[in-house]
Amino acid sequence: MFIFALAMKAFHLYFKKLFKYTLLTLGLFFTFLMFKIVYPYFSFRYDIDFLLTKQTILHNAIWRIAFYTHISSSLFVLLLGVFQFNESIIKNYSNLHRIIGKSYIILVLFISAPSGLIMAFYANGGIWAKTSFVIVSVLWWYFSFIAYRYALKRDIKSHLSNMYRSYALTLSAITLRTYILLLPFISNLHGKDMYVVVSWLSWVPNLIIAEFLIKKTKMYKELYIIY
């Protein structure tokens, strides 16, 4: 019985480490994937992928600034978030964790979320898609803001919970493009109808998963030591 208990403990530790490195690898892969997606746009040509659907709005300087600001800043937000949840950094390099966290918050609050909100008002898909993107932009800003507020108050459980929610919405950039690629193969939706569905699928399931992780995680019990 004792040997079995030791074996189970060893298996648990191995699985935890495997899970941690799998998440890190996936995070870096998604960041690289996003870089490949956004890089062509910095040729500043208007005949590339998404911009082909925005020909009637490209003359609007506010929208163009918001677009290029959003895609560039969100790439850094995605990358910072990968390391923000790294347990080794949290435990062993607390100052680095704070720097990463503050950089993430500043980018979301002052650049990524506001530029995303501007773009949301011009979103493809009509009123329902616009509504979805407005909501996700506001929630992204809100969860990031209160996560920072809770960190200042040393309420680590609430801080971590809202960082999960914030990063879940950061990942909507990836899930949006994933659904755009997959839905034509598994549904009869196309064009505007598909984009409306994708606009909600890109972030609602992410938040549900975040809430599940919040319920299950015990990591916050170990975080108080760095604040």
Buried (B, 14 or more C-beta within 10 A) or exposed (E): EEEEEEEEEEEEEEEEEEEBEEEBEEBBEBBEBBEEBBEEBEEEEEEEEBBEEBEEBEEBEEBBEBBBBBBBBBBBBBBBBBBBBBBEBBEEBBEEBEEBBEBBBBBBBEBBBBBBBBBBEBBBBEEBBBBBBBBBBBBBBBBBBBBBBBBEEEBBBBBBBBBBBBBBBBBBBBBBBBBBEEBEEEEEBEEEBBBBBBBBBBBBBBBEEBBEBBEEBEBBEEBEEBB
